[in-house]
Structure formats: C-alpha cells, structure tokens
Amino acid sequence: MNNFANIEIIQIAESVARDKMIPKETVLQAMESAIQVASRKKYGMEHNIKVNIDPKNGSINIFKLQEVVEEVENPATEISLKYAKLKNPDITVGEFIQEQLPPIDLGRVAAQSAKQVIINKIFDAEREKQYQEFAKKMGEIAHGTVKRVDAKAVIVDLGGRAEAALPTNQMIKGELFRQNDRIRAYISEVKRETKGQQIILSRTHNEFLVKLFEQEVPEIYNKTIEIKGVAREAGSRSKISVYTSEDSLDPVGSCVGVRGSRVQAIITELNGEKIDIIKWSGDPATYVINALAPAEVQKVIIDEDNRRIDVVVPNEQLSLAIGRKGQNVRLASQLTGWGIDVLTDEQESKRRIEEFNSVTKVLIEALDVDEMIAQLLASEGFSSVQDLIDVDIDDLTSIQGFDQSVAEELKNRAITFKQQEQVREAKEWRELGVSPELAKIEGFNNKILIALGKNDVKSLNDLADLSRDELLEYCPDISLDDDQIDELILELRKKIYK
C-alpha cells in the first residue's frame, strides 16, 4: 500500500468490490479507516483525524479536526471560539475547524497495520451483507447440505460461505441426518453474533408446514386458497384448516391433490407425519366439528363466555374423537382456539340430569318453593337465583301456570334471598379478618373476599405479595383479566413499597 498512485487506489477498490461483491464505497471507507489509523500514529493518537478519499480520482486528503468550544479542556481536539474566529469569522460553538495535514508515507509497519484494518473492515462488510441477505429470508425455506452433526445441532451448509444450525429440539422425532445429506428447513431466526450471523433452522415450526403447502399447492401460493390455521405435533400429526372464497373450488381437495399426490409429498418430507386437512368455517360449532374429523359429531353445546364447546359423539366414536393420548381433541382445540370437551350421548344425558337436579335443589332452597315449581323454572332455563332477578315479569308470566302474582312473588323472593346472602357473605369475610380495604377494589365481590380470607390473604400487603397465578388459583371466578390482575398487583406494590 506504500506510495500508491491515486488511480491505483480506485482500481484496487473496484477490484476488491467485485471480488467480494460489496459496494466500492465500503472498500474506500475501509481504506480511509486504515489511513486514519496510520495518520494518528504519525501525528499523535490524541488527535481527531479525518481521512477522505475522492471516489472519482483517488486523491487522499488528511485533516485534523478541532471542535469549537467556549473553554478548552483538551487542546488536541478542541479550540477556543476566540481563536477559531481568527480562521473563520462565521464559525460558532459546536462546529469544527478543519486543518489539512501533509500526506503520509506509510512505512512497513504502518502499511501492515493499514492492510489489517482494510481486511477487518471488508470482513465486517461481508458479514453484514450476509446477515442482511438472510434476514430478508427469515420465514422462508432454506435448502442446504449437512456439513456435520453434533450432539446439539446439525450444521447445514447453505452455500456461499453461509452456515446454519438445526438444533436437535427443532428436528422431527426419529430423524437422522448424515454428512452430505440434502436438507430442507424453515429459517426461524437470524441473529447477529460477534463471529458473524447465526442462522437457526427448524423442521418442527408450524410455518414450515405452511411453506411446504405453498410449494406443493399452486392455489395456496397464488392465494386463491388461504391457510387459516395450523396445529402441529411434529413428526406425529398435524391439522391444517383452509378456506377459499371461490364457490367452484374445493380447498380440501386441492390440497390433497389427485390420489393424494400433493399432501403425500409433504408427508414424505415430514418423515411420515399424518396431516388432517379440514375446511375452515367462521361458525365456531361447524369449525370444531370439522376439526374433530374423522370423528362424527352428533351435536355441540357452546359456552361463549368461557369459549368452550361440549361435543357429543356416539359411544363408538369416543376414542376416535379423543384420539391416541388425547391428540385429536388437543390438536382440534389448538386449531380452533376453543376448549373442547368430548362426551358420549350417555355421558351428556347423565350430566344434563345432574345439572338439572342441582339447579332444582338450589331454587327450592333459595325460593322456598316446591319441587314442581323449581323443576319448571329449571326446564325454562333458569339456572340461578340471579337469573330470576334479571328477568322481566312479562317473561315469567309467559310460563304456563304462572300468573302476575306468582311471577312477582318469585322475583321478590329471589331479591330477598340475594340480599340476605350478601349480608351473610359480608359477615363471613369480616369474621375471617379480611380488611375492608380489599372490599374497595373494583371487581372484588363477597365471594372473592371469602376465598381470599380462607387462603390467609387478608390485607393489601398480603394481596401485593401474590402472583397472578396464585390469585387465580384462590379465586378462579374473578372477573378481572390477566392484564388487569397484573396492573392491580403492580400498583399495590408501588403504593406499599415506595
């Protein structure tokens, strides 16, 4: 690098840029950094040196920079405003005085140091280019060759000096790879590391299954068919729901292919993993029924408040609906986002009778009515005393055998019972030693306070010491959601421990 002509600098920069496939500007910046290091060694490490190489003619300019300040603390890098104005009357504090220095003649040691700086800078640029290249590919399928296998991961050669790691916990159970095996995997993560980018692959990721379907099914690739959901236990079984707005197109049949050719190619890639392809539906009941295939469903009972669905199947279909070790119902629940309970006709009938008898007993005791009236109310859908309080009188009188006076009497008895119950409950939590401060918290009712008292949570300090999971364990029926509970506990801690 000693005494290069200007034109040679440009030629070298262009040659290196071509060879390494990086911008010429990056190479010139590396050269500038190298000359800057050598210049600081010549003129003093304490100086702020700036080097500029003209990208057109290769001329090198070396400058010493001094910041303009009111009061100088470091003469090597600072200059007072008074003296700076002698050189530039318009200059202000915070700007820089730039003094051009003579060009330097790199000696052998300096040239070697400069060369190393250039090499490092170019290496960094190559690594950054490679990182950016693979960061854009995150979420895609990578093709490569197994380079080596160790206890923690399979190292995959992706070509172009790029390597990736397929951790053992991201491999499908039972898979074995050997050196030089061809491999496909999902790029799940690209991280910057001191030694370069780290590319993490996965063959168990749900999106790997999605990308395989995009490759095998043209209608998914061109978005004529949309994948709505995926639930997967890699290497064993997967469920995938699909949808199309085109009435003439069968989304399930298109994904299966002629004689199963399309889906079979994916099953082979996934080491024999079974794949259920189901039709997506915006109706939760229909969606759950489809998701439980191949089991046949007789009826469903939806609990929208708790986002749960009871599914009733024939006795002979129970094991098929649940699946081996609960896998079928578990995957169906993951796919649909609904909690699913599978019952036989007999189980559902028995549970319905038990619930009916339980509600009847509660109504008899609370309203002081005979069994016939309680059963009539239960059969009309009244499952609690609160239901009677909330109902309109006209709705009660519409029940056969209930006139205005009976309806009003039942409603009054329900209100009286609720008031007496609230008095009993308030007395109970006070006797448990629960602080009235807890009763002021929004969302805390008498039942919550009693549950807390029975679990020895009796003050704001006790509540602040709880975790969210502990509070939910003590009070599973609390009306607050997870975020509200976290916010409540955090605010209490700030208030108490400030």
C-alpha positions as CSV (number, residue, x, y, z in Angstrom):
1,M,0.0,0.0,0.0
2,N,3.1,2.2,0.1
3,N,3.1,5.2,-2.3
4,F,0.2,4.0,-4.5
5,A,-0.8,6.4,-7.3
6,N,-4.2,7.8,-6.9
7,I,-5.5,5.8,-9.9
8,E,-4.3,2.6,-8.4
9,I,-6.3,3.2,-5.2
10,I,-9.5,3.4,-7.3
11,Q,-8.6,0.3,-9.3
12,I,-7.8,-1.7,-6.1
13,A,-11.1,-0.6,-4.5
14,E,-13.1,-1.6,-7.6
15,S,-11.3,-4.9,-7.9
16,V,-11.9,-5.8,-4.2
17,A,-15.5,-4.7,-4.5
18,R,-16.0,-7.0,-7.5
19,D,-14.3,-10.0,-5.8
20,K,-16.1,-9.7,-2.5
21,M,-19.4,-8.5,-4.1
22,I,-19.6,-5.5,-1.8
23,P,-20.0,-1.7,-2.7
24,K,-16.9,0.1,-3.8
25,E,-17.8,2.8,-1.2
26,T,-17.4,0.2,1.6
27,V,-13.9,-0.6,0.4
28,L,-12.9,3.1,0.2
29,Q,-14.3,3.6,3.7
30,A,-12.0,0.7,4.8
31,M,-9.0,2.3,3.2
32,E,-9.9,5.7,4.8
33,S,-10.0,3.9,8.2
34,A,-6.7,2.3,7.6
35,I,-5.0,5.6,6.6
36,Q,-6.7,7.2,9.6
37,V,-5.0,4.7,12.0
38,A,-1.6,5.2,10.3
39,S,-2.1,9.0,10.4
40,R,-2.9,9.0,14.2
41,K,0.3,7.0,14.8
42,K,2.3,9.6,12.9
43,Y,0.7,12.8,14.2
44,G,-0.3,11.6,17.6
45,M,-3.1,9.3,18.9
46,E,-4.6,12.2,20.9
47,H,-5.7,14.0,17.7
48,N,-9.0,13.6,15.9
49,I,-8.0,12.7,12.4
50,K,-10.3,12.5,9.4
51,V,-9.4,10.9,6.1
52,N,-11.2,11.4,2.8
53,I,-10.5,9.5,-0.5
54,D,-12.1,11.1,-3.5
55,P,-14.1,8.2,-5.2
56,K,-13.5,9.7,-8.6
57,N,-9.8,10.4,-8.8
58,G,-8.5,8.6,-5.7
59,S,-6.8,11.7,-4.1
60,I,-6.2,11.4,-0.4
61,N,-6.9,14.2,2.0
62,I,-6.0,14.1,5.7
63,F,-7.5,16.6,8.2
64,K,-7.1,17.3,11.8
65,L,-10.4,18.3,13.4
66,Q,-10.8,20.6,16.4
67,E,-14.2,21.3,18.0
68,V,-15.0,24.9,18.7
69,V,-15.7,25.4,22.4
70,E,-16.0,28.3,24.9
71,E,-13.4,26.9,27.2
72,V,-10.7,24.5,26.1
73,E,-10.1,21.3,28.1
74,N,-8.3,19.2,25.6
75,P,-6.1,21.3,23.2
76,A,-5.6,18.3,20.9
77,T,-9.2,18.1,19.9
78,E,-10.7,21.5,21.0
79,I,-10.1,25.1,20.1
80,S,-11.5,28.2,21.7
81,L,-14.1,30.3,19.9
82,K,-11.8,33.3,20.1
83,Y,-9.0,31.6,18.1
84,A,-11.4,29.8,15.8
85,K,-12.9,33.1,14.7
86,L,-9.4,34.2,13.5
87,K,-9.6,31.4,11.0
88,N,-13.3,31.6,10.2
89,P,-15.3,34.7,11.5
90,D,-18.6,33.0,10.9
91,I,-17.9,29.8,13.0
92,T,-19.9,29.0,16.1
93,V,-19.6,26.8,19.2
94,G,-20.1,23.1,18.3
95,E,-18.7,23.4,14.8
96,F,-15.3,22.1,13.8
97,I,-12.1,23.7,12.5
98,Q,-10.6,21.5,9.8
99,E,-6.8,21.7,9.2
100,Q,-5.3,19.8,6.3
101,L,-2.3,17.7,7.1
102,P,0.6,16.7,4.7
103,P,0.1,13.2,3.1
104,I,1.9,10.5,4.9
105,D,4.4,7.9,3.6
106,L,3.4,4.5,5.0
107,G,6.3,2.6,6.4
108,R,6.4,-1.2,6.5
109,V,4.8,-1.5,9.9
110,A,2.2,1.2,9.3
111,A,1.4,-0.4,5.9
112,Q,0.9,-3.8,7.5
113,S,-1.4,-2.3,10.1
114,A,-3.4,-0.5,7.4
115,K,-3.7,-3.7,5.5
116,Q,-5.1,-5.5,8.5
117,V,-7.6,-2.7,9.1
118,I,-8.8,-3.0,5.5
119,I,-9.1,-6.8,5.8
120,N,-11.1,-6.4,9.0
121,K,-13.4,-3.8,7.6
122,I,-14.0,-5.8,4.4
123,F,-14.7,-8.9,6.5
124,D,-17.2,-6.9,8.6
125,A,-18.8,-5.7,5.5
126,E,-19.1,-9.2,4.1
127,R,-20.6,-10.4,7.3
128,E,-23.1,-7.5,7.4
129,K,-24.1,-8.2,3.7
130,Q,-24.6,-11.9,4.5
131,Y,-26.7,-11.0,7.6
132,Q,-28.9,-8.7,5.6
133,E,-29.3,-11.3,2.9
134,F,-30.5,-14.0,5.3
135,A,-32.5,-11.6,7.5
136,K,-34.6,-11.0,4.4
137,K,-35.0,-14.8,4.0
138,M,-36.3,-15.3,7.5
139,G,-39.6,-17.1,7.3
140,E,-38.6,-18.9,4.1
141,I,-37.5,-22.5,3.5
142,A,-33.7,-23.0,3.1
143,H,-32.1,-25.7,1.1
144,G,-28.7,-27.0,2.1
145,T,-26.3,-29.9,2.7
146,V,-25.4,-31.4,6.0
147,K,-21.8,-30.3,6.9
148,R,-21.5,-32.0,10.2
149,V,-23.7,-33.5,13.0
150,D,-23.0,-33.0,16.8
151,A,-24.9,-33.6,20.0
152,K,-26.7,-30.2,20.0
153,A,-27.4,-29.5,16.3
154,V,-27.0,-30.4,12.6
155,I,-24.8,-27.8,10.9
156,V,-26.0,-27.1,7.4
157,D,-24.0,-25.6,4.5
158,L,-26.3,-23.1,2.7
159,G,-23.7,-22.2,0.1
160,G,-21.8,-19.0,-0.4
161,R,-19.8,-19.5,2.9
162,A,-23.1,-19.4,4.9
163,E,-23.8,-22.0,7.6
164,A,-26.9,-22.6,9.6
165,A,-27.8,-24.6,12.7
166,L,-30.7,-27.0,13.0
167,P,-30.9,-27.6,16.8
168,T,-31.9,-31.1,17.9
169,N,-35.1,-29.8,19.5
170,Q,-36.1,-28.4,16.2
171,M,-35.8,-31.7,14.4
172,I,-38.7,-34.1,13.8
173,K,-38.6,-37.0,16.2
174,G,-36.9,-40.0,14.7
175,E,-35.0,-38.0,12.0
176,L,-31.4,-38.9,11.4
177,F,-29.1,-36.9,9.2
178,R,-25.6,-37.7,7.9
179,Q,-22.9,-35.7,6.4
180,N,-23.7,-34.6,2.8
181,D,-27.4,-35.3,3.2
182,R,-29.6,-32.8,1.4
183,I,-32.0,-31.0,3.8
184,R,-34.9,-28.5,3.7
185,A,-35.8,-26.5,6.8
186,Y,-37.6,-23.3,7.9
187,I,-35.4,-20.2,8.7
188,S,-36.9,-19.3,12.0
189,E,-34.3,-16.8,13.3
190,V,-31.3,-14.8,12.1
191,K,-29.1,-13.3,14.8
192,R,-26.1,-11.0,14.7
193,E,-23.1,-12.6,16.5
194,T,-19.5,-11.4,17.0
195,K,-18.3,-14.1,14.6
196,G,-21.0,-13.4,12.1
197,Q,-24.7,-14.1,11.7
198,Q,-26.2,-17.1,13.3
199,I,-29.0,-18.7,11.2
200,I,-31.4,-21.0,13.1
201,L,-33.4,-23.6,11.2
202,S,-36.5,-25.5,12.2
203,R,-38.4,-28.5,10.9
204,T,-40.9,-28.5,13.7
205,H,-42.2,-24.9,13.3
206,N,-45.8,-24.6,12.2
207,E,-44.8,-22.2,9.4
208,F,-42.6,-25.0,7.9
209,L,-45.7,-26.9,7.2
210,V,-47.4,-23.8,5.8
211,K,-44.4,-23.1,3.4
212,L,-44.4,-26.8,2.2
213,F,-48.1,-26.4,1.3
214,E,-47.3,-23.2,-0.6
215,Q,-44.6,-25.1,-2.6
216,E,-46.9,-28.1,-3.4
217,V,-50.2,-26.4,-3.9
218,P,-50.3,-23.6,-6.5
219,E,-53.7,-22.4,-5.3
220,I,-52.2,-21.6,-1.9
221,Y,-49.1,-20.0,-3.4
222,N,-51.2,-17.6,-5.5
223,K,-53.6,-17.0,-2.5
224,T,-56.7,-18.5,-4.2
225,I,-56.8,-20.8,-1.1
226,E,-55.9,-19.4,2.3
227,I,-54.5,-21.3,5.2
228,K,-56.5,-20.2,8.2
229,G,-54.8,-22.2,11.0
230,V,-52.2,-24.8,11.8
231,A,-51.9,-27.1,14.9
232,R,-49.0,-29.5,14.9
233,E,-47.2,-32.1,16.9
234,A,-44.2,-32.5,14.7
235,G,-43.5,-36.0,13.4
236,S,-46.8,-37.3,14.7
237,R,-49.9,-35.4,13.5
238,S,-51.0,-32.0,12.2
239,K,-54.2,-30.3,11.4
240,I,-54.5,-27.5,8.9
241,S,-57.6,-25.5,8.0
242,V,-58.1,-24.0,4.6
243,Y,-60.6,-21.6,3.0
244,T,-61.4,-20.2,-0.4
245,S,-64.0,-17.6,-1.4
246,E,-64.4,-19.3,-4.8
247,D,-67.5,-21.5,-4.7
248,S,-66.3,-23.6,-7.6
249,L,-63.1,-24.6,-5.9
250,D,-62.8,-27.4,-3.2
251,P,-60.0,-26.2,-0.9
252,V,-59.5,-29.5,0.8
253,G,-59.4,-31.5,-2.5
254,S,-57.0,-29.0,-4.0
255,C,-54.6,-29.5,-1.1
256,V,-54.9,-33.3,-1.1
257,G,-54.2,-33.5,-4.9
258,V,-55.0,-36.2,-7.4
259,R,-54.9,-39.5,-5.5
260,G,-53.3,-37.6,-2.6
261,S,-50.2,-36.7,-4.6
262,R,-49.8,-33.2,-3.1
263,V,-50.2,-34.0,0.5
264,Q,-48.2,-37.2,0.2
265,A,-45.2,-35.2,-0.9
266,I,-45.4,-33.2,2.3
267,I,-46.0,-36.3,4.5
268,T,-42.8,-37.8,3.0
269,E,-40.8,-34.6,3.7
270,L,-42.0,-34.7,7.3
271,N,-41.0,-38.2,8.0
272,G,-44.5,-39.7,7.8
273,E,-46.3,-37.1,9.8
274,K,-50.1,-37.5,9.4
275,I,-51.9,-34.4,8.1
276,D,-55.6,-33.7,8.5
277,I,-56.8,-31.0,6.1
278,I,-60.1,-29.5,7.1
279,K,-62.4,-26.8,5.8
280,W,-62.4,-23.6,7.8
281,S,-65.6,-22.0,8.9
282,G,-66.5,-18.8,10.6
283,D,-69.1,-20.6,12.6
284,P,-67.4,-22.0,15.8
285,A,-69.6,-25.1,16.0
286,T,-69.0,-26.0,12.4
287,Y,-65.3,-25.3,12.7
288,V,-65.0,-27.5,15.7
289,I,-67.0,-30.3,14.1
290,N,-64.7,-30.2,11.0
291,A,-61.6,-30.1,13.2
292,L,-62.5,-33.3,15.1
293,A,-62.6,-35.2,11.8
294,P,-62.5,-38.1,11.2
295,A,-64.8,-38.5,14.2
296,E,-68.6,-37.9,13.6
297,V,-70.2,-35.3,15.9
298,Q,-73.9,-35.5,16.8
299,K,-74.3,-32.1,18.5
300,V,-72.4,-29.3,20.2
301,I,-73.2,-27.1,23.2
302,I,-71.5,-23.7,23.1
303,D,-70.4,-21.7,26.1
304,E,-69.3,-18.4,24.5
305,D,-68.4,-16.7,27.8
306,N,-65.8,-19.3,28.6
307,R,-65.0,-20.1,25.0
308,R,-65.7,-23.8,25.5
309,I,-67.7,-26.3,23.4
310,D,-69.1,-29.6,24.6
311,V,-69.1,-32.1,21.7
312,V,-71.5,-35.1,21.8
313,V,-70.5,-38.2,19.8
314,P,-71.8,-41.7,19.6
315,N,-70.3,-44.2,22.1
316,E,-68.3,-46.0,19.3
317,Q,-66.8,-42.7,18.2
318,L,-65.5,-41.5,21.5
319,S,-62.0,-43.0,21.2
320,L,-61.7,-41.7,17.6
321,A,-62.8,-38.2,18.6
322,I,-60.4,-38.0,21.6
323,G,-57.5,-39.7,19.7
324,R,-54.5,-41.6,21.0
325,K,-53.4,-39.9,24.3
326,G,-55.9,-37.2,23.6
327,Q,-54.1,-36.0,20.5
328,N,-57.1,-35.5,18.2
329,V,-59.1,-33.3,20.5
330,R,-55.9,-31.5,21.7
331,L,-55.0,-30.5,18.1
332,A,-58.6,-29.6,17.3
333,S,-58.6,-27.3,20.3
334,Q,-55.3,-25.6,19.3
335,L,-56.5,-25.2,15.7
336,T,-59.9,-23.6,16.6
337,G,-58.9,-21.7,19.7
338,W,-61.9,-23.3,21.6
339,G,-61.7,-25.5,24.7
340,I,-63.3,-28.8,23.7
341,D,-64.9,-31.4,26.0
342,V,-65.9,-34.7,24.2
343,L,-68.9,-36.6,25.7
344,T,-70.9,-39.6,24.6
345,D,-74.8,-39.5,24.4
346,E,-74.9,-41.3,27.7
347,Q,-72.4,-39.0,29.5
348,E,-74.1,-35.9,28.2
349,S,-77.6,-37.1,29.2
350,K,-76.3,-38.0,32.7
351,R,-74.6,-34.6,33.1
352,R,-77.7,-32.8,31.9
353,I,-79.8,-34.6,34.5
354,E,-77.2,-33.9,37.3
355,E,-77.2,-30.2,36.4
356,F,-81.0,-30.1,36.3
357,N,-81.3,-31.7,39.7
358,S,-78.6,-29.4,41.1
359,V,-80.3,-26.3,39.8
360,T,-83.7,-27.6,41.1
361,K,-82.2,-28.1,44.6
362,V,-80.7,-24.6,44.6
363,L,-84.0,-23.0,43.6
364,I,-86.1,-25.0,46.1
365,E,-83.8,-23.9,49.0
366,A,-83.4,-20.3,47.9
367,L,-87.0,-19.5,46.9
368,D,-88.8,-21.8,49.4
369,V,-90.9,-23.4,46.6
370,D,-92.0,-26.9,46.0
371,E,-90.1,-29.3,43.6
372,M,-92.6,-28.9,40.8
373,I,-92.1,-25.1,40.5
374,A,-88.3,-25.4,40.8
375,Q,-88.2,-28.0,38.1
376,L,-90.5,-25.9,35.9
377,L,-88.1,-22.9,36.3
378,A,-85.1,-25.1,35.6
379,S,-86.6,-26.5,32.5
380,E,-87.3,-22.9,31.3
381,G,-83.6,-22.2,31.5
382,F,-83.3,-20.5,34.9
383,S,-80.0,-21.8,36.3
384,S,-79.6,-19.4,39.3
385,V,-81.4,-17.0,41.6
386,Q,-79.7,-14.1,39.7
387,D,-81.5,-15.2,36.5
388,L,-84.8,-14.6,38.3
389,I,-83.7,-11.2,39.5
390,D,-82.6,-10.2,36.0
391,V,-85.7,-11.4,34.1
392,D,-88.7,-9.3,33.2
393,I,-92.0,-10.0,34.9
394,D,-93.6,-10.5,31.5
395,D,-91.2,-13.3,30.7
396,L,-92.1,-15.1,33.9
397,T,-95.9,-14.7,33.3
398,S,-95.4,-16.3,29.9
399,I,-94.5,-19.6,31.6
400,Q,-97.6,-21.9,31.7
401,G,-99.2,-21.8,35.2
402,F,-97.5,-18.5,36.3
403,D,-99.8,-15.5,36.6
404,Q,-98.8,-12.0,37.6
405,S,-98.9,-12.6,41.3
406,V,-96.9,-15.8,41.1
407,A,-94.3,-14.1,38.9
408,E,-94.0,-11.1,41.3
409,E,-93.7,-13.3,44.3
410,L,-90.9,-15.4,42.8
411,K,-89.0,-12.3,41.8
412,N,-89.4,-10.8,45.3
413,R,-88.2,-14.0,46.9
414,A,-85.2,-14.1,44.7
415,I,-84.3,-10.5,45.5
416,T,-84.8,-11.1,49.3
417,F,-82.6,-14.2,49.1
418,K,-79.9,-12.4,47.3
419,Q,-79.9,-9.5,49.8
420,Q,-79.7,-12.0,52.8
421,E,-77.0,-13.9,51.0
422,Q,-74.9,-10.7,50.6
423,V,-75.4,-9.9,54.3
424,R,-74.2,-13.4,55.3
425,E,-71.2,-13.3,52.9
426,A,-70.2,-9.8,54.1
427,K,-70.4,-11.1,57.7
428,E,-68.3,-14.1,56.8
429,W,-65.4,-12.3,55.2
430,R,-65.3,-9.9,58.1
431,E,-65.2,-12.8,60.6
432,L,-62.3,-14.2,58.6
433,G,-60.4,-11.0,59.3
434,V,-60.3,-9.6,55.8
435,S,-59.6,-5.9,55.6
436,P,-62.4,-3.6,54.3
437,E,-59.7,-2.1,52.1
438,L,-59.8,-5.2,49.9
439,A,-63.6,-4.7,49.5
440,K,-63.0,-1.4,47.8
441,I,-61.1,-2.9,44.9
442,E,-63.1,-2.9,41.7
443,G,-64.1,-6.5,40.7
444,F,-63.8,-7.9,44.2
445,N,-67.2,-9.2,45.5
446,N,-68.1,-11.0,48.7
447,K,-67.2,-14.4,47.3
448,I,-63.8,-13.2,46.2
449,L,-63.2,-11.8,49.7
450,I,-64.2,-15.0,51.4
451,A,-62.0,-17.0,49.1
452,L,-59.0,-14.7,49.9
453,G,-59.7,-14.9,53.7
454,K,-59.8,-18.7,53.6
455,N,-56.4,-18.6,51.9
456,D,-55.0,-16.2,54.5
457,V,-54.9,-13.2,52.2
458,K,-56.4,-10.5,54.5
459,S,-54.7,-7.2,53.7
460,L,-53.4,-5.1,50.8
461,N,-49.9,-6.2,51.7
462,D,-51.0,-9.9,51.5
463,L,-52.5,-9.3,48.1
464,A,-49.5,-7.4,46.8
465,D,-47.3,-10.4,47.7
466,L,-49.4,-12.7,45.5
467,S,-48.5,-13.6,41.9
468,R,-51.2,-13.6,39.2
469,D,-51.3,-17.4,39.2
470,E,-51.8,-17.6,42.9
471,L,-54.7,-15.1,42.8
472,L,-56.4,-17.1,40.0
473,E,-55.9,-20.3,42.0
474,Y,-57.6,-18.8,45.1
475,C,-60.3,-17.0,43.1
476,P,-60.9,-18.8,39.7
477,D,-64.2,-16.9,39.1
478,I,-62.6,-13.4,39.5
479,S,-63.9,-11.1,36.8
480,L,-60.5,-9.4,36.1
481,D,-58.5,-10.5,33.1
482,D,-54.7,-11.2,33.3
483,D,-53.6,-7.7,32.4
484,Q,-56.0,-6.2,34.9
485,I,-54.7,-8.5,37.6
486,D,-51.0,-7.7,36.8
487,E,-51.8,-4.0,36.8
488,L,-53.6,-4.3,40.2
489,I,-50.7,-6.2,41.9
490,L,-48.1,-3.8,40.4
491,E,-50.0,-0.7,41.6
492,L,-50.3,-2.2,45.1
493,R,-46.6,-3.0,45.2
494,K,-45.7,0.6,44.1
495,K,-48.0,2.0,46.8
496,I,-46.8,-0.2,49.6
497,Y,-43.1,-0.5,48.9
498,K,-42.5,3.1,47.6
